[in-house]
Structure formats: C-alpha cells, structure tokens
Amino acid sequence: MLFENLKVNRVAVHEVFRRNDDKSIQPPAYANNLEVLSAEAMGAFRLRMTDALSGQSQSLQMRIVRFGAGTFLETAEELVGSSDATFLLGSKEIATKLAESQLARRIPGGMVIVFEGTAGAASVPFVGVIKAEIQQGFRRSIAGTNAVVEFLNNIFLTPATRLYKIGVMAFDNTTKPKPEGRRAFIFDSNISASNREAAATYFYDGFLGCALPSDGPYETMKFFDLTKEFIRASDLQPEKKRDMVDSLYVFVRDEQDPTFTADQFGSRFLPQELKDPYAAFMNTRKFTPNAVVRDTSQMGNRLRRRRLKFGGDIELSASPEALKSKVHMEAIPADGAPGDSDGWTRIIIRERLTGEQ
C-alpha cells in the first residue's frame, strides 16, 4: 500500500479565506518560514495522513487530466528535491491556486498545509496539500495545582471531526511524459463508496486538475441509479414508468454487449418526447457520453429484486420477471376517504399465498 511507511520531510502552513461579499479573492496569509514540528506532532500528522489516505471509502485514486504549465501537478513536481526556499515559494503558489479555485462564497476558508516526503516500500516521492477548516474547541491544562480549561478558536486537523480534504501527487517515474508515471490521490470526508460525486469539485477538479475515476462497476451502477431517477420523475403514467424500469433492468442485467452508452438506452426504450430531456439530464449529472464497460458486480441484489412502495408502510418485493409476468397493477379511483385524492392501486398476484414473515 502506497501510504504505508509515510515520511514527511517538509511542511509549510498558509491560510486561505472565504471570498469577499463582492466575490473577489481575499489574499491568503502566507507563512514566512517552514514549520518545525516536534517528534510528537510529526508522528500525529503522519498517522492522520496514513489513516485518511489508506481508507477505502473516502479516499480515491483519480485521473490526472490537467498537467501543463501553471497546473498543480507542474508546481508540485518542481518542489520534489527542491531547496527549502523554493519549496516555501512553491507552497505559496499552491495556496494562491486554492484561493482562486474557491469560486463560491459558501466555500469556507481554512489552513493550507503543503508537505512533501516519500511513501511506500519503494520510498516514492510525493507532494501533498491539505485544506483544513478551522474549528473551535476546549483544552484542559494544569497550571500549578489548578486545572484550567482554555477555549481555542483556531484548531484544525482534529481526529474527531474530519473537516479537511487532502490531495497527493505521487511521482513514480518522472522520466515518462506527463501524466504517466504520476498518480493522484484525494481524501474527502464527504465521499462514500456509492457516491463519489460528493467530493468537492472545486478541490479535485478546479484546484488539483483531476477527474473522478472511470470504471465499469461504478459507472454501471451510476447509470442504473440516474436512469431510474429520471424515469420516476417523468410525467409518464405509472404503468408506462414500470415498463421503462423493466426495460432498464433488462438493459443492464441481460444485454450481452460488453459495453453500453446512455444514448443507446434512450434511443431504444424512451418515448420520443423524453429522449432529449434524458440526454440533457445525464449530461447535467455528469454521466459520461462514452461507452461504459457493463459490470454489475457491485450491484448486489439490486438487480435480482424490485421493491415497490405504496403509501408510508406497504411494500411489495419480487423479482423483475415475476413482477412482469405474475403481478398486475392498475390505478383505481379512491372511495372518497380523506387524503385519498390521488387514487388507490389494485394488485392482482397470479399465485396463492404460501407464507408470511
């Protein structure tokens, strides 16, 4: 694992701020010297970085998509093996890039920690940057014989609340043309295994010049979820929506072609009036227009069972095949009871009751 045996050689700490009311940039507060951390502080710092970057759910290896002059990759690569003066100057440039990337006023300021070192058994050089939001807290200390509780207004990188983001560029082989021989990793506490888009775009895209990884299992699951969301939000009649969802299950699970595109599904299964809105929806939600490798290995039981919900606490669970061939549903008028203005659903199941749970 790359981030085992992590060693940190140099650290510089700057501060960036929320944009002004007129959305202009408030200049960062730059450090004049590199940080000198105690052995205890450095140990805690290394442990925090190793734990975060080695996590499987909130840490991702990303694709490097911008690597020319003025990019984060270019600046970071110049800092590997540089003098302390050059490293400090380059770290200031990185803080400036981050401030410029925070386009919205809702993005908070925070400390910018630029560090470099080596990691892994092969001691791969890397340059990392942390955006750490400032928190408030209390510290208890002993003054003479008295215990003193002190309020702190500017603490950061606490283990309890992970209000920080990390970006790391690892340089395996800088003799290769960019971006080959380089790897990018990000940590963002908002990421989950099924929701990579929760990562802050301004940080990994605008600042680091990276893009989310593209892989078959993830893209297949994303296509399935987005398409189902679009169908459910459409103005189609309930019966037509169920037909479209049935087609989606078949398209994802049973088609034999090794790759697919969202356009293929839209062209084959959606009514004409929904084809353009569907394409616009998928584009807005940043689903790739390119071919995706069909891989349902991470979808578990989602393709084997369908769950239909009626009201607040009634559910019907069945396989897609059984739902299509043995279950008949139709909307019927309500009997006029309060709250039933949207009608009821009549369900006919072509099987006898064999048990209950």
C-alpha positions in Angstrom: 0.0 0.0 0.0 1.4 3.4 -1.1 0.8 5.3 2.1 2.4 2.9 4.5 5.9 3.9 5.6 5.0 7.5 5.0 7.8 10.0 5.8 7.3 13.8 5.8 10.3 15.9 5.2 9.0 19.5 5.0 5.8 21.3 5.9 4.5 24.8 5.1 1.3 26.2 6.5 -0.7 29.1 5.0 -4.3 30.3 5.3 -6.9 31.0 2.7 -10.2 32.8 3.3 -13.8 32.9 2.2 -14.3 35.2 -0.8 -15.4 38.8 -0.1 -19.0 39.8 -0.4 -18.3 41.0 -4.0 -16.8 37.6 -4.7 -13.3 39.0 -5.0 -10.4 37.0 -3.5 -9.1 37.9 -0.1 -5.4 37.3 -0.4 -4.1 34.3 1.6 -2.0 34.8 4.7 1.4 33.3 3.8 3.9 31.8 6.2 7.4 33.2 6.1 9.1 30.0 7.2 8.7 26.3 7.0 7.1 24.6 10.1 9.4 22.9 12.6 7.2 20.2 14.2 8.1 18.2 17.3 8.6 14.5 17.0 5.2 14.0 18.7 3.4 16.5 16.4 5.1 14.9 13.3 4.0 11.4 14.4 0.4 12.5 14.9 0.5 14.3 11.5 1.8 11.2 9.7 -0.7 8.9 11.4 -3.6 11.3 10.4 -2.5 11.3 6.8 -1.9 7.5 6.6 -5.3 6.8 8.1 -7.1 9.1 5.8 -5.4 8.2 2.5 -5.5 4.5 3.2 -9.2 4.4 3.8 -11.2 2.6 1.2 -14.5 4.6 1.3 -13.4 8.2 1.4 -10.1 8.1 -0.4 -9.8 7.7 -4.2 -7.1 7.5 -6.8 -8.1 9.9 -9.5 -7.2 10.6 -13.1 -4.8 13.5 -13.8 -6.4 15.5 -16.6 -4.6 18.8 -16.4 -0.8 18.8 -16.3 0.6 21.7 -18.3 2.2 24.9 -17.2 0.6 26.5 -14.2 -1.2 23.4 -13.0 -1.0 21.8 -9.6 1.0 18.8 -11.0 3.5 21.1 -12.6 4.1 23.1 -9.4 4.2 20.0 -7.2 6.7 18.3 -9.4 9.0 21.3 -9.3 9.0 21.0 -5.4 10.4 17.5 -5.3 14.1 17.7 -4.3 14.0 21.5 -4.3 15.7 23.8 -1.8 13.8 24.9 1.3 13.4 28.4 -0.2 12.0 27.1 -3.4 9.6 24.8 -1.5 8.3 27.6 0.6 7.8 29.8 -2.5 6.0 27.0 -4.4 3.8 26.2 -1.4 2.6 29.9 -1.5 1.8 29.4 -5.2 -0.3 26.4 -4.2 -2.2 28.3 -1.6 -2.9 31.0 -4.2 -4.2 28.4 -6.6 -6.6 27.0 -4.0 -7.9 30.5 -3.2 -8.5 31.1 -6.9 -10.3 27.7 -7.2 -12.8 28.5 -4.4 -15.2 30.4 -6.6 -18.3 30.4 -4.4 -18.7 32.4 -1.3 -20.2 29.4 0.5 -16.8 27.6 0.4 -15.2 28.3 3.8 -11.6 29.3 4.3 -9.1 27.3 6.2 -5.5 26.3 6.7 -3.5 25.1 3.7 -0.8 22.6 4.6 1.7 21.8 1.9 4.0 18.9 2.7 6.4 16.6 0.8 8.2 13.4 1.5 8.2 9.7 0.5 5.8 6.8 0.9 5.7 3.1 0.4 8.3 0.4 0.4 9.9 2.0 -2.7 10.0 5.4 -1.0 8.0 7.1 -3.8 8.4 10.9 -3.7 5.2 12.8 -3.2 3.8 16.3 -2.6 0.6 16.7 -0.7 -1.8 19.5 0.2 -4.4 19.7 2.9 -7.4 22.1 3.1 -8.3 22.0 6.8 -11.2 24.0 8.1 -10.7 25.9 11.4 -12.8 24.7 14.4 -13.5 25.8 17.9 -12.8 23.7 21.0 -11.6 23.5 24.5 -8.3 22.4 26.0 -7.7 21.4 29.6 -4.3 22.1 31.1 -2.7 22.2 34.6 -1.4 25.5 35.9 0.3 24.8 39.2 -2.3 22.9 41.3 -5.3 24.1 39.3 -6.9 22.6 36.2 -7.5 25.3 33.6 -10.0 25.0 30.7 -9.0 27.1 27.8 -11.2 28.0 24.8 -9.5 27.7 21.5 -10.9 29.4 18.4 -8.5 28.2 15.7 -7.8 24.5 16.0 -7.7 22.2 12.9 -6.9 18.6 11.9 -8.6 17.1 14.9 -9.3 13.4 14.6 -12.9 13.7 15.9 -14.2 15.9 13.1 -12.7 15.4 9.7 -13.3 18.8 8.2 -10.5 18.5 5.8 -9.6 17.5 2.3 -6.2 16.0 1.1 -4.7 15.9 -2.3 -1.4 14.0 -3.0 0.6 13.7 -6.2 3.0 10.7 -6.2 5.9 10.7 -8.6 6.8 7.1 -9.5 8.7 7.9 -12.7 9.2 11.5 -13.8 11.1 10.4 -16.9 7.8 9.4 -18.5 5.7 12.0 -20.4 3.1 13.6 -18.2 0.8 12.4 -16.7 2.3 8.9 -17.0 4.5 7.9 -14.0 2.4 10.2 -11.7 -0.5 9.2 -9.5 -3.1 11.4 -7.8 -5.0 10.6 -4.6 -7.6 12.6 -2.8 -9.3 12.2 0.6 -12.7 13.9 1.2 -14.8 13.1 4.2 -18.0 13.6 2.1 -17.1 10.7 -0.2 -18.9 7.4 0.2 -18.4 4.1 -1.7 -21.6 4.6 -3.7 -21.4 8.4 -4.1 -18.1 9.6 -5.4 -19.6 12.8 -6.7 -19.9 14.0 -3.1 -16.2 15.0 -3.3 -15.8 18.8 -3.6 -15.4 19.5 -7.3 -13.6 22.8 -6.7 -10.9 20.9 -4.8 -10.1 17.9 -7.0 -11.1 19.4 -10.4 -10.5 23.2 -10.3 -7.6 23.0 -7.9 -5.8 19.7 -8.4 -6.7 19.2 -12.1 -8.1 15.7 -11.6 -11.2 13.8 -12.6 -13.1 11.0 -10.9 -12.0 7.5 -11.9 -14.0 5.8 -14.7 -14.6 2.1 -14.1 -17.2 -0.4 -15.2 -18.8 -1.4 -11.9 -19.2 2.2 -10.7 -20.3 3.7 -14.0 -22.9 0.8 -14.5 -24.3 1.4 -11.0 -24.4 5.2 -11.6 -26.2 4.8 -15.0 -28.8 2.5 -13.4 -29.5 4.9 -10.5 -29.6 8.0 -12.6 -31.8 6.5 -15.3 -34.3 5.2 -12.7 -34.3 8.6 -11.0 -35.1 10.2 -14.4 -37.9 7.8 -15.2 -39.6 8.2 -11.7 -39.5 12.0 -12.0 -41.0 12.0 -15.6 -44.7 12.7 -16.4 -45.3 9.2 -17.8 -48.3 7.2 -16.5 -47.5 4.8 -13.7 -47.9 1.8 -15.9 -45.5 3.3 -18.5 -43.0 4.1 -15.8 -43.0 0.5 -14.7 -42.4 -0.7 -18.3 -39.5 1.7 -18.6 -38.0 0.4 -15.3 -38.5 -3.2 -16.5 -36.6 -2.2 -19.7 -33.8 -0.7 -17.6 -33.4 -3.9 -15.6 -33.2 -6.0 -18.8 -30.8 -3.5 -20.4 -28.4 -3.5 -17.5 -28.6 -7.1 -16.4 -29.4 -9.2 -19.5 -27.9 -7.5 -22.5 -24.8 -9.3 -23.9 -22.8 -6.4 -25.3 -19.7 -5.8 -23.2 -20.2 -2.0 -23.3 -23.1 0.4 -23.5 -23.9 4.1 -23.6 -26.8 6.1 -22.1 -27.7 7.2 -25.6 -28.4 3.5 -26.5 -30.9 3.1 -23.7 -32.6 6.4 -24.5 -32.9 5.6 -28.2 -34.2 2.1 -27.8 -36.6 2.4 -24.8 -37.7 6.0 -24.1 -40.6 7.7 -25.9 -39.6 10.4 -28.4 -40.6 13.3 -26.2 -38.2 12.1 -23.4 -35.1 11.4 -25.4 -33.7 14.9 -25.4 -34.6 15.7 -21.8 -33.0 12.4 -20.8 -29.8 13.3 -22.6 -29.7 16.7 -21.0 -30.4 15.2 -17.6 -27.5 12.7 -17.9 -25.2 15.5 -19.1 -26.2 17.7 -16.2 -25.5 14.9 -13.8 -22.0 14.4 -15.5 -22.6 10.9 -16.7 -20.0 10.1 -19.4 -21.2 10.1 -23.0 -18.6 7.5 -23.8 -19.0 3.7 -23.8 -19.1 2.1 -20.3 -18.0 -1.4 -19.6 -21.1 -3.4 -18.5 -20.3 -4.7 -15.0 -22.9 -5.4 -12.4 -20.5 -6.9 -9.8 -21.1 -4.2 -7.3 -24.9 -4.0 -7.5 -25.6 -7.0 -5.2 -29.3 -7.9 -5.0 -30.5 -4.7 -6.6 -31.0 -6.4 -10.0 -32.5 -9.6 -8.5 -35.3 -8.0 -6.5 -37.6 -5.0 -7.1 -39.3 -3.2 -4.2 -42.4 -1.2 -4.8 -43.7 1.1 -2.1 -47.3 2.1 -1.5 -48.0 4.9 0.9 -45.9 5.0 4.0 -45.5 1.4 5.1 -46.6 -1.1 2.4 -44.0 -2.7 0.2 -44.1 -5.4 -2.5 -40.9 -7.2 -3.3 -40.5 -9.5 -6.3 -38.0 -10.5 -9.0 -38.3 -8.4 -12.2 -39.5 -11.5 -14.0 -42.2 -12.3 -11.5 -43.3 -8.7 -11.3 -43.8 -8.6 -15.1 -45.5 -12.0 -15.6 -47.3 -12.7 -12.4 -48.3 -9.3 -10.9 -51.0 -7.0 -12.4 -51.3 -3.5 -11.0 -53.8 -0.8 -12.0 -54.7 2.6 -10.6 -58.3 2.9 -9.4 -60.3 5.8 -8.0 -60.3 6.2 -4.3 -63.5 5.9 -2.3 -63.6 9.5 -1.2 -61.9 9.0 2.1 -59.8 12.0 3.3 -56.3 12.0 1.9 -57.1 9.6 -0.9 -57.4 12.1 -3.7 -54.6 10.6 -5.7 -56.4 7.2 -6.0 -55.6 3.7 -5.0 -53.8 0.7 -6.5 -55.4 -2.7 -7.3 -52.9 -5.5 -7.3 -53.6 -9.0 -8.6 -50.9 -11.6 -7.9 -51.2 -14.8 -10.0 -50.0 -17.0 -7.2 -51.5 -18.3 -4.0 -50.4 -17.1 -0.6 -47.7 -19.6 0.7 -46.4 -17.9 3.8 -45.7 -14.7 5.7 -42.8 -13.1 7.6 
